[in-house]
Amino acid sequence: MPSKQIESKPIQKPNLYKTLFATCIGNALEWFDIAVYATFANNIAKAFFPNTDETLSLIMTFASFGISFLIRPLGAIFLGNYADKHGRKASLLMSMILMMIGCFMIVIMPTYATIGLIAPILMIVARLIQGFSAGGEFGSSTAFLIEHFPERKAFIASWQFATQGVSTLLAALFGLVLTHTLSEQQISDWGWRIPFAFGLLIGPVGLYIRRYIDESPVFNKAKKSKQPLKEIIFQQKSLLFTAVGLMMISTAINYMLQYVPTYATKVLKLDSSTAFTASLVAGIILTVVTPLIGLWAEKIGRLPMMVTSLLLLLITIYPGFSLTIEFLSPISLISLIAWLALLKSIYFATVPSMMADIFPIKTRATGMAISYNLSVTIFGGFTPMICTSLIDFTKSSLAPSYYLIVIGFVSLFALYQASGLNKNNQ
């Protein structure tokens, strides 16, 4: 008897918007917590790191901000490996649960005045949990998006960073609303916890939605690596370094934008409302412009846009800071931050898809997670502390511009290397 052929059902394409929301909500929550911590750094410093020297207290606060990033590469290794072995969905669920635990700790944590030295220790522990969970978020979620919608990779991957703009926007809105509705004392006492509580409420929604998304068929069909990390270290080191270089300037600018409220109030002596307005403008630009650039990149290619934005940054960053300080006003600060946000939007909209193209499927989540988090840890998490220290050491308010110029040249070289690796994917 002739054998019966079983017809395979065609693979149903997932809903674009549901997939976007499910993957990007974790990224948004991660960056919202980061933005809120940086936005309310002054209040957190008083609550958990009190010191007679305000600059030292602030440096300690930003040091704890940076320390949480030291564990991100470890989270990237663990969750990235887990995603390449067991699936992107499983890794995304795990990172969301850990993120919620860290956020919950911050919301309920007693201050230094209540429990003494245990308070800053617990704050660091909470930040370490968040850092570990965030370590695997970008690699797993970006790989998930790219593998579901390879034909729209530039546009769909741009939403990874557009959601960071949403997070910056929300953090700035909370800053503006709280400064206009609460007194400085009320914000220092308990008001700074409100944004973290809001972030905690987002978590269960994301967790629920992520449970009902399907693994990408591309990953299911691909040959799995038994030791993704070993392959990255011994066979793909050049890919890893190139991906780190691509992320450096984007990461540094992003954390400069988080540093704005402190820079504006402590260094430039502007009022808090101006600082939060500048952050709000940056958030709007990052949210709106980034996906539009992703769409545009599908038509004209990624490389021209990335090179142009980097060159403009290198040419204008020092004059921009100089003019802002010489003609100091709310308008000059907002203009500088808006310009930085615009250049960042143009550059980083296409970075996720370019990084995804660098690595093969079997090591993609691990490679992206490690390179992204090495960059974020070294050139992002410590940016506020480095800038604060540079300003204190050089006695110059222009110090942040020097830092960005150096990082910009490194990323320009990495972009040249990356264009050779995936020039056929532009």
N, C-alpha and C positions, 0 to 999 in steps of 0.2 A: 504494500500500500504506500502511496506517496506520502511523504512526511508533510505534516501541516506546518506552514510557516506562521509563526506568531507575529502579528503586526505590532510593531513598537509604536507606542503613542508619541506623537510629536511633543517635544518639550515646550511647555507653555511659558511664554515670556512673563516675568513678574511685573507687577505694576511699578512704573518708574517712580512715582511720588511716594508710595508706601516704602519702597526699598530705600529711597533717599532719606526719608524721615527716620526709618529704623536704624540706619547706619550712622547718620549724622547727629542724632540726638545725644549719643554718648560723647562724641567729639565736642558738641556744644556744651554739655554739662562739665566736661573736663576743663574747657577754656573759661567757662563762666566762673568756676571756683578759683582758677588762676587769676582772672581779671579782678574778681572781688577782693581776693587777698591783697593784691597789689594796690587796688583802689583805696582800701581801708587800712593800709599799712601803718599809718600814723596811729590809728586807734588800737590796732592789734599790738603795736609796739608798747603802748602805755599799759595795756591789759596783761600782756604776757612777758614782756622784756623790759621792765621799768629800769631806768638808769638816770643818774643826774646829768649825764652827757647825752643830749637828745640825738646827736649825730651817731654816737656809738649805739644807742638803743635802736635807731633806725637801721643801722648796718646789721645788727644782730637779727632784726626782724627779716631783712632781706636775705641774710645768710640762711635762716631757717627756710625761707622761700626757695633758695638755691639748693639747700641740702636735700629737699624733697625730690629734686631732679636727679640726684646722684643714683637713686635706686631705679630710675626709669630705664636705663639700659638693662638692668636685671629683669625688670618686668617685660621689656621688649624681647629678651632672650627666651624667657619662660613662656609668655603668651604668644610670641611669634612662632616658636617651635610648636606649641600646642595647636595653633591655627594651621600650620603647614602639615601637621600629622593628622589632626582630628577634625579639621574644618574651621572655616572662618566664623560660622555661627556660634559654635561652642566657645570660642575665644571671646567673642563679643558679649555673650551672656556673662561670662566670668568677670570680665573687666567692669561691666556695669554694676554688678553686685559689690565688688570691692570699692568702687567709686562711692557708692551710697554709704558704705560703712564709714569711710573717712569723713564724708560730709556730715554724717550724723554725730560723730565725735566732736567736730568743731562746733556744731550748733549747741550741744549740751555742756561743753567743757567749762569748768570753773576757772577763774582767772588767778593770777599770781597773788592777788590780795587775799584770796580765799584759801588756796592750798600751797602757796609758796612755790618752790622749785619744781614741784611735780607738774605744775601748769605748763611751763614751756616745754618740758619733756613730752607731755601728752600731745601738745600742739605739733611737735616734730614727728611723733608717731603717726598722728592723723595725716600729716602731709606726706609721710613715707608711704602709707597705704594708698593714698590717692596717686602718688607718683608711680608706684608699682602698677596700679591698675591702668593708668594712662599710658604706661610704657607699651602696651600691646594694642591700644585702641586704634591708632592711626594706621599701622600696617595692616591689621585685619580688616578694618572697615574700608580702606581704600582698595585693597585687593578684592574684597567682596563686590564693591561697586564696579570696578574695572572689568571683572570677570563676568558680571551679569550684563553689562552694556559696553562691550569693547568698541562698538561703532560710535559711541558718544563719549569716549574716555576723557577728552579735554574738558568738555562741559560738565559731565557728571562728577568728575573728581574735583572740579573747582569748588563744589559745594562743601567739600571738607574744610576748606579755608573760609568760605563764605559764612559758615556757621560760627567760625571764630569771630567774625565781624558782628554777628548777632550777639554773641556772648559779651564782647566789648561794649556794644550798644546797651545791653541790659544792665551791665555793671555800672556804666556811666549814668543811666537813668535812675538806678537805685541811689547812686551818690547824690544826684541833683534833688531827687524827691526827699531823701532823708535830711539833707542839709537845709531844706526849706521848711520841713515839718517838725524836725526835732532840734533841740539845742545841742551844742557841742558836747556837753556833759552826758546827755541822754544817748547820743551816738556812741560815745566812749564806753558808757556803762553797759548798754545792751543793743543799741540800734544797729551796730555793725553785724550782728548775728542774723538779722532779718534776710539779707540776700542769700546767706548760706541755707537758711530754712527753706527759702523758695527753691533753691537748687535741689534740696533734698526731696521736694515734692515732685520734681520732674523725673527723678530716677525710676520710680515704679511704673510710670507710663512707658518709658523707654524699654524697661525690662519686659513688660507685657508684650509690646509690639515685636521685640526681637525674638520672642519665643515662637512666633508664628510666621517667620520668614524662611524661605527654602535656601539650602546651600546652592552655590553656583554650579551648574552642570560642567563648566570648564574645569573647575577644581576636581569634581567627582571623576572625570575622565582622565585627568592628568596623572602621570606617574608620580608617586609620592616619594619624598626623600626620607630615608631612615634617620639621617642626622643633618638637618638643615644648617645648624650652626657650624658644624665641621666643614661643610661645603663652602659656607660663606667665608670662614677664616682662612682655609687653605686653598680655595680655588677662585674665590670672588672678592678678594681684598680690594682690588682696584675699583670694582663696581661700588663697594661699600664706601670708599673714600670719596669717590665722585659724588655719590648721593648725599653724603655729609656736607660736602662743599656747596652743593646746590641749595641746601636748606639753610646754610649759615646766615646769609644776609636777611632772608625772610624772617627767620627766628629772632635775630637781633633787633630788627625794626619792630616786630610784634611786641617784644618785651620792653622796648623803649616806649611804645604807646601805653603799655600798662604802667610804666614808670612816670608818665606825664603828671598825674595828680601830685605826686611827691615832688617832682622836679619843679613844677610850677609854684607850689606853695612854699617849699623849703629853700629852694635855690633862687628862684626869680621873685619870690615874695608876692605873688599874685594871690587873689582870693580863691577859695575852694570852688566857688561857683564857676569861675572861669576855667579852672582845671577840668572839672567834670564836663563842662560844655565842649571843651576841646576833645575829650575822650568820646563824647557823644557823637560829634561830627565824624571822628575817625571810624567809629562803629558803623555809622550810616554808610560811609563810603565803602568800607570793607564788605559790608553786607550786600550793597546794591551793585557795585562795580565788578566784584570778583566773578559772579556767574555770567555777567555780560561779556567779560573778557574771555571766559571759557567758551562761550558761543562764538565769539569773533575768532578765537584761535582755531576753531574747526574749519574756518574758511581761509585764513591767511597763514596758518602755521604757528607753532609755539615759539620757535627760536627768535624771529625778528622782534617780537614783543618783549621777550625776556631780556635780550641784549639792549634794546632801547631803554627800558626802564632802569637797568643797572647803570648804564652810562650816564643817564640823567641824574641818578642818585649821586654818583661819584662827583659829578660836576657841580651840583647845587647844594649838597648837604652842608658844607662849611659856610658858604655865603648865607644860606638859609638861617643857620643858627646865629651867625654874626648880626644879620639884619634884625632878627627877632629880639636879640639882647640890646642892640643899639637903639632900636625904636620900640622898646618894651611896652606892650599894651595887650589887652585881651585879644584884639584883632590879629596882632602879629603872631601870638602864640597859636591861635586857632588856625591861621593860615599855614604855619610851619607844619603843624600836625596833620592838617588836611592834605598837604603836599606829600608828606611821608606816607600817609595811608593810601593815596592814589597810586604812587609808585609801587608800593607793596602789593596792591591789588593787581596791578598789571603783571608783576613778576610772579607772585605766588599762586595765581589762578591756575597756571599750567605746570607748576612744580610736581604735584602729586602724580599726574599722569606720566610725566617724564621719568619720575623715579620708578614707577611701576613698570615702565618699558625696559628699564635697565636690568631688572632681575627676572630670571625665568620663573614660571609658575610654581615649581616645586620648592623654591626658596624665597618666593616673593614676599610673603607676610613677614618672615624673619628678617630678610634683608632690609625691607622698608622700615620695619619697627626699630631695628638697631640703628640704622643710619639716621633716621628721624630723631630718635631719642638721644643719640650721642650729640647731635647738633643742638637740640633743645637744652640738654644738660649743660654743655660747655659754653655755648654761645647765646643761650636764652635765659635759663634759670638764674644765672649769676649776673646777667646784664644790669639789673637795678643796683646790685651791690657794687659791681665794677664801676658803674657810672658815678655812684655816690662816692666811692673811694677815689676815683680819678679827679673828681671835682675838688675833693678835700685835699688831695696831694698837689694838684697843679694850681689850685686856687683860681681856676678858670671855669666859667659856666659853659665854655665851648667844648669841654672835654668829651661829652657824648658824641660829638661829631667826629672826633679823631677815631674813636672806637668803630663807628659805622663805616668810615672810609677804608680802614684796614680790612674789615670783614668783607666789604663790597668787592675789593680786588680779588680776594680768595674765591668768592663765589663766581666772579667773572671767568676765572681760570677753570673752575669746575664745570661751568656751562660750556666752555669750549671742549672740554673732555667729553661731556655727556652728548654733545651734538655729534661727535664721532661715533659714539656707541649706539645711538638709536636714530641716526639721521634718516633712515628709511621710514620712521614712524611719525615724522613731523606732520 
